[in-house]
Amino acid sequence: MNIIRIFTLSLGLMLISHFLTGQNNDLKNDTTERRIKFKHAINTCPGGVAFGIFSVNYEYLLNAKHGLVLRADYEHIPGTYSDAKIDAYGAAVILNYRYHFNQQMNSYFAGAFSRARIYKGDGQWNNETVDFSLPEITLGVNLGRRWVWNSGINVTFSLGYGYTFKKKNIGTDDAGFEAKIEDFEKKYNFSNSFLGELSIGYAF
């Protein structure tokens, strides 16, 4: 799952870079651009829908270079990762700090993030419905770029990675069902510590 996401994000970056080559004059010549004054941006990740991931984020720029980003994710997980008929979903909240090198929204940035995420669901085992939850916290760093036009339309690309602390709460002591959950995690790759973004939105 991670490889597919990284490939999609990388492909998107190449397409964006190709598109932006025609925007160089607009980006360099006008020193009074209104986009320099943009302090807010709201973005969503349309490509994530293909993977069942719905994501929206908001950034507020402090002192022209310090950005604070709040992001919410929801993951719809198909019931095809286990023969225990597991039905599950994921939800996450991400807080991200970004340092903007150009002292504006239209800039490369580097930062650090924290993500609180939980996967919850249930499965059928020995003719019973068993609930489970998989909470985790990830702390990491990331790099990226936001392109902003005078209209406020913007595109953001970033990649990050961190260390994940996780737990398992399973409503049974049956080792057989616990093994099914472990297999479920491996197939869906729950334990990944990757954070990516390829989003489009509006800055103001």
Secondary structure as UniProt FT lines:
FT   HELIX           2..20
FT   HELIX           21..23
FT   HELIX           24..29
FT   TURN            31..32
FT   HELIX           34..37
FT   STRAND          40..44
FT   HELIX           46..51
FT   STRAND          53..62
FT   TURN            63..65
FT   STRAND          66..77
FT   TURN            79..80
FT   TURN            83..84
FT   STRAND          87..100
FT   TURN            101..102
FT   STRAND          107..125
FT   TURN            126..127
FT   STRAND          128..148
FT   TURN            150..151
FT   STRAND          153..166
FT   STRAND          169..170
FT   HELIX           175..188
FT   TURN            189..191
FT   STRAND          194..203
//
